[in-house]
Amino acid sequence: MNPCVFIIFPLLLLRLETTTSNQVGGGDDNVVMKKCSDKERRALLDFKARLQDPDETLSTWRSEEEEDCCKWRGVTCNNQTDRVIKLSIISGGLEGEVSNSLLNLSYLTHLDLVDNSFHGIIPTFIGSMTRLRHLDLGLNHFNGTIPRFICSMTKLRYLNLGNNDLNGTIPRCIGSLTELRHLDLSGNSFYGIIPPEFGNLTDMQYLYLPDVGSCRVENLQWLSHLSHLELLQLDGISLAKQNHWVDVILSLRKLSFLSLDGCELSQVMYPYSSSFLNSSSSLYFLNLRNNNLTSSMYHWMFSLTSNSLRFLSLSGNMLDGIPKYLGNLCSLEYFAFDNNSAVVNFPDFLNNLSSGCTSLTLQELFAPRNRFIGTLSNETLSLKNLASLDMSSCNLGPHFPRWIQTLKNLSYLDIANNRISDTIPLGFWDMWPSKLTYLNLSSNNISGKAPDLSSNFGNNSRIDLSSNRFYGPITNVSSTLTSLHLSRNKFDSGISFLCQIDQGFLVVLDLSYNLLSGQLPDCLWHFKELKILNLEHNKLSGTLPTSVGSLIKLEVLYLYKNNLSGELPLSLKNCKRLSFLNLEANKFSGNVPVWIGENLSRLYVLNLRSNSFFGTIPLQLCQLANLQILDLSLNNLHGPIPSCLDNLTNMVQEGSLATHNVHSYSIEWFYSVAGMYFLLPNKYVDHAMMEWKGYERELTSTLGLLKSIDLSSNNITGQIPYEVTNLYGLHTLNLSKNGLLGEIPETIGQMKQLETLDLSRNNLSGEMPLSMSSLNFLDLLDVSYNSLSGRIPSSTQLQSIDPSGYYGNPGLYGPPLTKKYDGDEESEAPAVIGESEDGGEDTDEVWGWFYIGGGTGFATGFWISIGALLLNRRGRHAFFHFYDRCKDLVYVKVMVFFAHLQRVEHR
């Protein structure tokens, strides 16, 4: 099961606690809506006017005088006074700062702006809203410290400042808000101690302090005063010095939810006292993840467990097994045991877990990435109700774990990356008719014919069989799939089976790196929710069907390395959410469509490399402000390079957003333990084969950081427009193998982020600009086979380039060129003083004078310089400044001198 269950349940509890008061909508069902005052209506309109509202959350807020703001979305009025008492805009997508016009809502008791994009410091005027009892500013972008005025809002019962960008220390005066029942400061960047004054908050029921920054607890005894506490999250707060912390927890008789993820519990010398050993808790949720605990912890954990416990996580520790008492927790439904570093005997682990009543209640076992040893016989497991099993990366192979087939109630199965080298056992694909919602067998070595993927799977199901050795044609698939990953197998034949997925739920389809052939079926109108379509590295042929334009939510289209041909269909311009378009290595033809620049404004990667496009580069491509990678190489394009390329804003700016290549999406999933549907977050990371520093490499996580233009191997003519050098953020520029002429732009040195520059095999002339010596990150430079002349500019980078990068320019000389190449005249170094006209001076004499002069000069200069530098501070600074300026020049002079000596030796 997805590990974010430990995020879901605190949020679920919060949502259940505040559902009636937090919903975005007109207001409470029991409140009669009446017309609000003009003053309050104007205040709300002013609040709206200062915000961006891309989702039109506030579309019902209209300025007409007859409008009753009590009926506006998110506004609730008192049914007797008509005053606005509640403003609740949750997950509205609002952006901007909170207007002080809200002060005119003088009767407001409830302000909820959670999960928007408000920014800036928390407005000071909020401190004057003295009637507020509920203040929720969580999940925004507020920054700065927690303002002191918060401490004067003594009527607050609910305060949420979580998941912002707040910093500084947590004010001690929050302990004066004695009516608080709910406090959330999670997900910020505080430092210092958790104020012991929190012990004054004796009515506190829900205390959320996970991931608050670099905070610690000096003395946990204040916690024992919170006798009404039901939920406590201290994730990431060090409790390393808190002896007897177990005693404190057991003193909180109403506590039902405890999360101590990453609290350094293994460093506590005395976690409990003997007087509490026989006590028990009423916890239903216990999270002890990431504490480096060993199995000795089971002694004190016993007192924290009872038959009330439903959720238990021991992940990320150093446990070498589990005790038998875990098999007797008669309410346990979810158990997480992933990422434990110690070796665990697998048969003992399962036997202890299923030895008692736990076997009748456990529904989810999350135990991936463990070091299990031992094999389980084909016995029938007694985990009768298990619905979810995740044992990915547990080394269960090489044989397929047939005991899984005894788990009759599974709906979620993940055994990916287990070194299984086997076939699927008979009957496996019929074990769970219409039950499975998730199946992941990826990254094994499983072989066999393409299975029937229709019978086992229920609604909104996800299948991942990627990176195995399945083969044959794909025939039957479930019509209600939301994601299908079959990449890196040996599936063959056509893909007409796609027309069976007709329920419109599909979000991700990855069939890449197979042997699939034939045409793309023209039934893509079914896929209204599709975001990722990856068909690369197959043998597909024909043209793109018109129905591709129906993919209105498509963000990624990979068609790399197929045999697709023809012109791109005009309907593709309807895919306005496309950010990654890779058509490389096909046979597409026609002009590069102008509508790419006009309609696909979100593109950050446009790769048309190695096709048969012709015509000129359309000026409309310059409208792609988000573009980071443009590859039009290996086509038949002609004409000039557009001078408007400096309109590619993302390439002008230095720095990159790595998140460009991460596509987030959510899939509806039924969580059986909670009996509810959730939207689970997922992500898909882009990848591409890129020409990088002379080699073709597959880039994934770093792809979003790269900025590159490749127009090589075309018939492009004219001069290199100077506007190209305004692309200050560009890392790679390849204009090789074209018909460019004229000089290299003098301003090329301002492209300081360049790491690769290839201008080879053109008709460029003139001297290399001196500004090129400023390209300090340049690793690969190729200006070979042009008509360049003059001296190569001096810099560490340019002289360290392989000499072949300068070949084929008869008039070019200077280091690193030292010898003839293909009939070029030998580079002439400046004559050495004292050399005879015919160059016949004896080599030994040259070397003799060199050593004598060098030794004498070094000794004299060394002691004069050292003496001056030791006695003169200002002289020291001047010397090292001079040294920094001259080191490149000295390097070049020495290279020239040794070049001369080598020529003398060889004569």
N, C-alpha and C positions, 0 to 999 in steps of 0.2 A: 504494500500500500504506500501511497505517496507520503513521505515523512512530514509534510506540512500539516498532518493531522494535529500536531502539537501547536500549530498556529491557529488552526481552525477552532479548536475547542475553547480556548480563552475568548476568542472573538464570538463564538456561538453563545457562550455564557453571557458575555456583554450584551449581545444582541437580544437575548431573551430577557435580560434585565431591563432594557430600555426600549423595547419594541414599541410600546404604546406612545412613547413620547418622542421618538426619534424619526418616525417615518416622514419622508418627503411627501407633502400633500397638504391639503387644505387645513387640516387640524384634527383634533380628537372627534371621534364620532358622537360623543355625548355633549359637545359644545355647539350651541346654536350660533350660526354665523350672522353677524349684523354689520352694518356699514361702519367703517373705521373713520377716524377724524381726518380732516384735510392735512393737518400737521404731520400725522403719522404716515399718511399716504405719500406726501412729498419726501419725507425722510427715507422711505423705502425706495422711492424712485431715484433719489440722489445716490443711495447705496448701490443701486443697479447701474447707474450711469457711469460709475467709476470702475466698472469691471468689464472684463472680456467674458463673453458667454457663448463659447463655440457650440455648445450642445443645446442652446436655447432653453436652458433650465428655467429661466425667468420670463419665458415668452408670455405668460399670463399677466405679467405686471405691465399694465398699459397706463398711459398718462391721461386718458379721457377723464373728465371730472366726475362723470357718473360711475366710474369704476369703484367697486368696493374692495379695498385691499384685504379685508377679512376673508375673501374668497380666493385670494392669490395663493399660488403654490408655495407651501412652506410657512404660511402665516396663520397663526391662530389668535383669535380675539376672545376676551372674556364675554360670556353670554349675558352679563348684566350691564357692564360699563362700556362695552364696545371697544375697549382698549386692547392694543396688541400686547399680548403677554408671552408670545412664543414665536421665535424665528428659527426654523429648522431646515437648512439646505444641506442635505447629505449627498456626497458623491455627485455634485452638480457640475463639475468641470469648470467652476468659476476661477478666474485668474485676476490678480491685482491686489490692492490693499483695501483693508476694511475701512469704510468711510465713517468719520465721526458723526455723521448725520444720525447714526443709530442712537445717539444720546437723546434724541427727541422721542424715542420709544421709552418714555419714562416709567412705564409700568411693566417693562420686560422682565420676566423671571427666568426665561429659558432661551439661551443662545447656543445653537448647534450648527457649526460650520465645518464639521468633520469631513475629511477626504475631498478637499478641493485643492486649489493652487494659490491660496493667499500667501503673501510674502511680506518681508520687512519685519520690523520688531513688533511685538505684541502691542497694539495701540493703547496708549495711556488712558484714553477716555473710558476704556472698559472699567477702570477702577472707580469711575463715578456712577456706574450702573449698580447702585446699592441694593436693588431688589433682586439681583440675579441669584438664583439658587442652583442653576445648572449652566455650566460653561464648558463647551466642547469645541476645542480648536485643533484637535488631533489630525494627523495625516495631512499636513499642509507644509509650507516652507517658511514658517516663522523662524527668525534667527535672533541672535543676541542672548542675553541672560533672561532668567525669569524675573519680571519686574516686581519690585517690592510692593506695589499697590495691590497685587494679588492677595497679600496677607491682610489687607483691610476689608476684604470682601467676606465678612464673617458669616453671611447667610448661606454661603456655598455649601451644597451637599454633594455636588458632582463636579469634579475638575479633571479635564483631560487635556494635557498639553503634549501627549505622546506623538512620536514619529514626526518630529520637526527637525530643525537645525539649531536647537538651543544649546548653549554652552555655559561655562562658568560653574559655580557651586550651586547646590540646591539650598535655597534660603531656609534657615532654621525657623523663621517666623511662620512657615506653612503649618507648623505645629500649633499655631493659635487658631486655625480654622476648625474649631472643635465640633462643628456640625457635619464635617465631611464624612460621607459614607463610601465615596468612590474617588480614588486618586490614581491617575495614570501619567507617569513621566517617562515612559519607555521610549526607546529608539532615539535618544538624543546623545549629546557629547559632553555630559557633565563630568566633573572631577571632584575629588575630595571625599568626605565621609557622608554616609546617609545620616541625616540629622537625628540624634536620639530624641529630639522634641516630637518626632512622629509618635512617640509613646503617649502623647497627650490626646491623640485622635481616637478616643476610646469608643466612638461609634462606628469606626471604620469597618467596612465589610469586604471591600474589594481593593487590594493594593497591588498595582502593576508597576514594578520597577525593573523589568528586564532590559538589558542592553542600554543602560543609562550612560555608559561611558566608562571612565576609569575611576570607579567608586568602590569604596570599601565600607565595612561595618566595624566600628571600634568595639562596640559592646551590644550584643543582640538582646540584652535583657529588656530593652524598651518594647520589644515585640510582644512580650508576655502580657502587657497591659491591654492589648487589642483583643479583648475577650469575645467580641462579636465578629471577628475576622473569618470570612468564609473562603476567600481566594487570596493566595500569596504567590507572586512571581518575583524572584530575585536573580534571574538568570544573568550570569556574567559578573556578579558582585562577589568579591572575595570574602569567604567565610573561614579562611585558613586559620585564623587565630581564635575562632569561636568554639571553645570547649563547651561541651554539654548543650550543643545546639539542638540535638534530638529532644532533650528535656523541654526546651522552650517550645518546640513544635507540638509536643504532646500536651502541653498546657493549654493549647488553643482548641478547646473542645468542639467548636463549631467549624473548624477548618476542614474543608472537603477537597480543596484544590491546592496542590503544592508543586511548584516548579523551581528547581535549583540547578539548572543547566549551567555547567562551567563555573562552579563556585569554589573550586579548589578544595573540595571536601576531603580528598585523600591526605591533605596536609594537617588536618585536625588531629591532635594527639589523643584527646579524650572526647569523642563525639557524644557520649551519654554517661549518665551516672547509674549506679546499680539500682537506685531506688525507683527508676523508671522502666526497668527491664520488663516488668510484668504489665505495664500500661499498654493500651492499644489506642489506635486513632480511628477516626471515622472518614479517612481520606477515600475519595473515589478516584482521584487523579494524582499520580505520583511520578515526577520526572526527575531523575538523577543522572541525566546524560552528561558526558564529557567531563568527568571528575577524576579520571585516572584511578578509579577504585579497583581494588582487588577483591577476591572472594571472601576476605575476612569481614567485609562490610555486611554480609548477610546476617551476622549476629545482631547488629543494631537495627538493620532494616526490618527485621521481623516485627518489631514493635510499631512500625509505620504501616504495616499491612494488616488487613482484616478482610472479612467477607463483604465489606463495602467496596473494596477496590475494584475498579472497572478498567482503568488504563494505567499501564506501568511501562516506563521506559528506562532501560539500563544501558542504553547505547553509548558507544564511544568511551568505554572503560577498559579495564585489563582483567576481565573476569574469565576464569577457566572452566566455567560451568554454571549451573543454577542449582539451588537447593530443592529438596523434595517438597518443602512447604509451599513452593509456588504452584505445585500441582493440586493444592487444596484451597485455592482462593476461589470460592464458589460463585463469585460474580465477575471474575476477570474476563474481559472481552477483547482487549487489545494488549499485545505484548511486543515491545520493541527491544531487540537485542543486536542491533547492527554495529559494525565497526568496532568490535572488541579485538584487542591485539593479542590476547593469549590463545593458545591452542585449546580447542574444545572438542571433547568426544561427542560426536553427533548422536549416536544411538542413546547414550546416557542423557543427553540434553532433551531429546524428544520424550524419552521414557519418564523422566522426572516431571516434565511439563504435563504429561497426560496421565499421571499415576492416580489422580483423584478427581474431584468434581470439576476442576478446571477444564478437563476434557469435554465437559458437557456445555460449557459456557463460552470458551475461547472461540472468537470469530476471526481474528486477524493476528497473524504472526509475521512480523517485519524483522527479518534477520539477515539482510544482505551483508556482503563484505566481511565475512568471518573466516576463521581458520579452523574449520571443522575437519575432523579426521574420523575414520571409521565409516563403514558402510551399513546401510539399513537393509535388512532382509525384506522380502516381499510380504511381510506380515501386514495385517490390517491395523492401521493406526486407530487409536481410540479418540482422536480429536474429531468428534462427530460433527460439530457445528462449524468447523473452520471454513470461512468464506473467502478469506484473503491470505495468500501465502507469497511472501517476497523473500527468496533466498538467492538472489543474484550475487555473482562473484563470491561463491562459497566453495568452489572446487568440488562440486558434487560428481563430476565425471570420473572416468571416461564413459561409463555406461549411463544410459538414460535412467533417471530415478523413477522406477516403475511404481514405487509406493505412493506416488502422487495420485495415481488412479484410484486409490482407496478413499480419497477425499471427495466425497460425492457432492458436497455443497459449495464447491469453489465457484466464485465469480471473478476472482482476481488472482492471476498466477504469473509470477516473474521468476524465471530461473535463467536469466541471461548471463553470459560470460562465466560459464561453469566448466569449460573444457570438456564438454560432452561431445564425444565422437562416436555416434551411434545412429541408428534409425529410430523413428517414432514407433512406439509399440502399437500393436493392433488395438483397435477400439478407442485410442486416445481421442481422436477427433469426434467421437460420438458420446464422450463421457458426460458432458454437461449441456444437454440440449437447451438452447436458447437462454443459457445462464451466464456464460462468460461475458464480462464487460471489458476485461483487460487480459491480454495474453502476450507475454514477452519471452521468446526463445532466442533472442538475438545473440550474436557474437559467440557462437559455439561452432561446432563442426558437424552439425546434424545433416544427414543426407536423406534422400528419398524423393519420390514424385510429389509434384505440387498437390497439397491437400485440398480437401473440400472445406472452404472457409465460410460456409453458410449456415450449417446446422447448429454449431455450438454457441453462437453469439447472439446476445440480446441487443436491445436498443443502445445507441451511443457507444458502441463497442470500439476498442482500440486493439490493433494487432501489429506486432513487430516480430518478423521472422528474419530480419536483415542479418547479413554476414554469416551465412551458413552455406550448405551445398545442396539445397533443394533444386530440383530441375523439372523440366516438362512444361506444358502449357497450363496457365491459370484459367480455370473454368468457372467455378462457382465461388462467389463472395457474398457476404451479408449485405443486404440493401440498406442497413442502418448504420454503417461504419462512420466513425468520426475521424479516425486516422488509420492509415495502412502503410506500413513500412516493410517492403520486400526487397530492398536494395542488396547488392553484392551477393547474389545467388547465381543460378544458371537457368532461370526461367526463360522459356522461349515461346515462339509463336506470337500471335497477335494480342492486342489489349482490348478487344471488344467487350470483355467482361466488365469494363468500367460502366457500361450502360446499365448493369444490374444495380449499381449503387444509386438508386433513384429517389431516396428519401430526403436528400438535400442536407444531410448532416456533416458530410465529409469536409474536414478542415485541412488535413495533411495527407498528401499522396506522394510516396517516394518509391519509384520502381527503378531507380538508377543502377547502373553496373550489372546489367543482365544481358540476355541475348534476344530481347523482344524485338519483333519485326512487324512489318505491315504499317498501315496508316493509323493516324490518330482518329478514333471514331468521332463522328460529328454529333455527340450527345452530351456535350459539356455543359449544356444549360441547366443540368441537374445540380451543378455544384455551386450554388449561390453562396455558400459559406467557405469555399476553398481559399486558403491563404498560401499554401506551399504546394507547388507542383514541380516535381523533380523526375525527369525522364532521361537524364543524361546518360551517355555511354551505353547506348543500345544500338539497334539496327533499324530504327523507325524510318520510314520513307514517306514520300508524298508531301502534300502541302498542309499547312496549318488550317484546321477547319474554322469556318466562320464562327461557330459556337464558342470559340475561345473568348470572344468578346463578352460572353455572359458571365465570366469569372470576375464579377465586379469587386470582390474583396481580395483578389489575388495580390500578394505582396512579392512573391518569388516565383520566377519561371526559369527553370534549368532545362535546356535542350541541347547542351553541349555534346558534341561527338555523336551525331546520328547521320542519317542520309536525307534529311528533310530539304525540300527545295521550293522554288517558286517565290513569289513576292509575299511579304508579310500582309496578312489580311487587315483591311481598314478597321474592322471591328475591334482589333487589339487596342485601339486607342481608348476604348471604354474601360480598360483595366487601369483606372487612374490611381490606384493604390500601389501599383508596382514600384518597388524600390530596387529590385535586383533583376536584371534581364540578361541572360547568358545564352546566346545563340551560336557560340563559337563552333567551328569545325563542322559545318553543314554545307549545303549547296544553295542557300537562299540567294536570291538575285533581285535585280531592280534597283531603283534609287533608294538611298537611305531615307526613310519616310520623314517628312517634315513634322508630322503629327507626333513623333516621339518627343520632340522638344516642346510642342505646343500643349500636349495633353498629359504626358507622363512626368509631371513636375517633381514627383517624389524620388525619382531614380537617383541612387548613389553609385550604382554600377551599371554601365552599358557596355556589353561585350559582343561585338559583331565580328570578331576576328575570324579569319580563314573561311570566308564565304565568297560569293561572286557578286557582291554589291558593286554598282558602278555609278557614274555621275560625280557631282561635286559634294563636298561636305556641307549639308544644309546649315544656314546661319541660325536656324531655329534651335539647334542643339545648344547654343549659347544661353538659352533660357533655363537650362537645367542647373539651377543654383545649388542644388544639393549634391551634384555629381562629384564623386571622388575618383572613380576609375572609368576612363574612356579608352576603349580599345577598338580601333577600326582597321587594324593591320591586316595584311595579306588579303586584300581585296583588289578591285580595279578602279579605285577612286582617282579622280584627276582634279585639276584646278588648284587654287591657292588654299593655304591654311586660313580659316576665318580669323580676321583681326579682332573679333569680338570675344575670343576665348577668355579674356579677363573678366567677362561677366559670370564665369563659373565661380560663384562666390566662395564655395567650400574649398576650392583649390587656391584661392587668393589668401584665405585665412590660414595662419599657422596653427598647428594642433588639430586634433581629430576627436570625434566622438566614437569611441569603440562600440557603443551600443547600436550604431547603425546596422551592424551585421547580426543583431540578435532580434528575432521576431517572437514576440510574446503573444500567446493565445490561451484561451481558457476552454476547457471541455467539461461539459456537465457530467457529473459523476454521482451515483447514488452510494452514500456511505451507510452501509447496513447497520453498523453499531449505533449510529445516531438516528437512523431511520429518516434521513433527510438527503436532499440533493444539494450538492455544492458545485461551484465552478472552480475546478482545479487549474492553477496556473501551470503553463508549459512554455517551453521556448525552443526555437529552432535556430541554429547558428549557421550563417552562410559560409560557403567555402568556394574556392575557385582555383583552377590551375593558372598561375601567373608567371610571365617571364620576369624574373627578378634577379638582377645582377648577373645576367648571362646564363642563368639556369631556369628551367621550368620547375616551379614548385607549387605544391598545394598549400594555400593559405586558408586558415580557418579563423581562430580567435584574433589574429592580428590583421585580418582583412579589413576591418573597419578603421584601422589606423593608417592604411596606405592611401596615397594620392598619386595617381599615375595617368599619363597620356601616352598612347602608343598609336602612331599613324604610319608605322614602317611598312615597307614592301607594298607600296601603291605607285601611282604615277603623279604624285602631287608636285606641283611646280610653283615658281615664284619665290619670293624671299620669305625668310622666317620673320613674321611680324613681331615688332618689338613688344606688342601687347602680351605676347606669350611670357615674356620675362616678368610680367606683373603677377604671375601665379606663384606667389612667395611660398606657399605651403607645399608645392609639388615635390615629390620624392623621386619620381622617374619620368624622364622625357625621352622618347624614342621616335626620331624622325628619319631613321636610316632607310636606305634603299629606295629613294625617291629621286626626283629631278630638281631639288631645291638649288637655288643659286643665290649670288650675292654674299654678303658678309654675315658672320655670326653677330647678332645684336650686341652692341657695346654694353648694354645694361644687363647682360645675362648673369653677372656676378651678384645681382640682388636676389637670385633664386637660391638662397642660402641653405635651404633644406634638401637640395638635390643630392641624391646618392648615386644615381645612374643617369648618364647623359650619352646618348648614342646619336650622332649626326653623320655616321659613316656612309660612304657610297652615294654621295650627292655631287653637286657641282659648286660647292661653296668655295669662296676665294677670299683673299685678303689675309690679314693677320688675326691670330687668336686674340680676343680682347684681353687687356691686362686685368680687367675685373674678374676674370675666371680664377685668378689666384685667391679670390675670396670664398670659393666653394669648398669650405673646410670639411664637409661631410662626404665629398665625392669619393666613391670607392671604385666606380667603373666609368671610364671615359673612353669613347671611341669616336675619333674624327678622321679615321683612315679613309684613303681613296677619295680625296677631294682635291682642291687646288689651293690649299692654304699655304701661306708663306710666312717668313719672318721667324723670330725667336719664340720658342714656347715660353709663356710667362712663368715666372718663378714662384713656386709655393711648394710646401711639403707634399700636398696632395698631387699636384700635376707632375712632379718629378718622380713620384712613387708609382705612377700609372705604368702598366706594361707597355714597353715601346711599340708593340704591334698596334696599339691604339692610335699611333701617329703615322704609321706607314702609308705610303702611297700619296704623299704630299711633297713633291720634289723641292719646293722652296722652304720647307719647314726645317728648322734646326734648333739645336740646344738640347740639354738633358731632358729626358733620358735617352734621346737619340745619340748614338755614338758611332754607328757603322753604316756602311752602304746597305741598301735593301732594294732588290729588284731594279737595279740600274740607277737608283737615286744617287745624286752626288753626295759624297761624304760630308757630314756636318762639319763646318769649320769652327774650331774653337779659337778665341783670341790668342794672338801670338804671345808667347812667354817672353818677358823682358830678358835680353841677353842671348836669345837664340840666334844662330847664324841664319843668314838669308836662305841658304839651301837646306836648312833644317838638319845639318849634319852634326850638331853638337853631340858629344859622346854621352850615352845614357848614364854610365857610371858617374861622370862628372856632374850631371844634373842631380842625380840622387845624392852625391856627396855634399854638394852645396845645399841641397834641401835639408839634409839632416843637421848640418852645422848651423845653418841659419835658424832652423826650427828649434834646436836645442837651446842655443844662446838666447834667442828671443823669448822662448817660454820661461827660462829661469829668471831673466831680468824682468819681464812683464809680470810674472806671477807675484814676485815679492813687492814690486812697486804697487800693483793693484791691491794685493791683500793688505798691505800697510795702510793704504788710503782708505780702504773700506772698513778696516777695524777702527780707525780714528774718526771717521766722518759719517754720521748717520745719514745726512742728506745725500752724501756721495753714494752710499749704498743703494738708496732708492733710485738715484739717477742711473747707476750702473746697470741694475737689473732691468730697468725700463729700456735702456739702450740694448741690453742683451736680447730681450724679447723681440725688439724690432729688427735686429741684425741676424738672428740665427738662420732664417731662411736664405738670406743673401750669402752668408758664409757657406752654407751647404752647397749652393749652386757653384760658387767659385772653386770650392775644393773638388767638386765633380769635374769641372772643366780642366783643372790642373792635372788631375789623374788621367783624364782622357788624353791630354797631350803626352804625358809620360808613356802611356801605353802605345801611342802611335810611334814615339821615338824608339821604343823597344822593338817594335815589329818592323822597323825599316832596315 
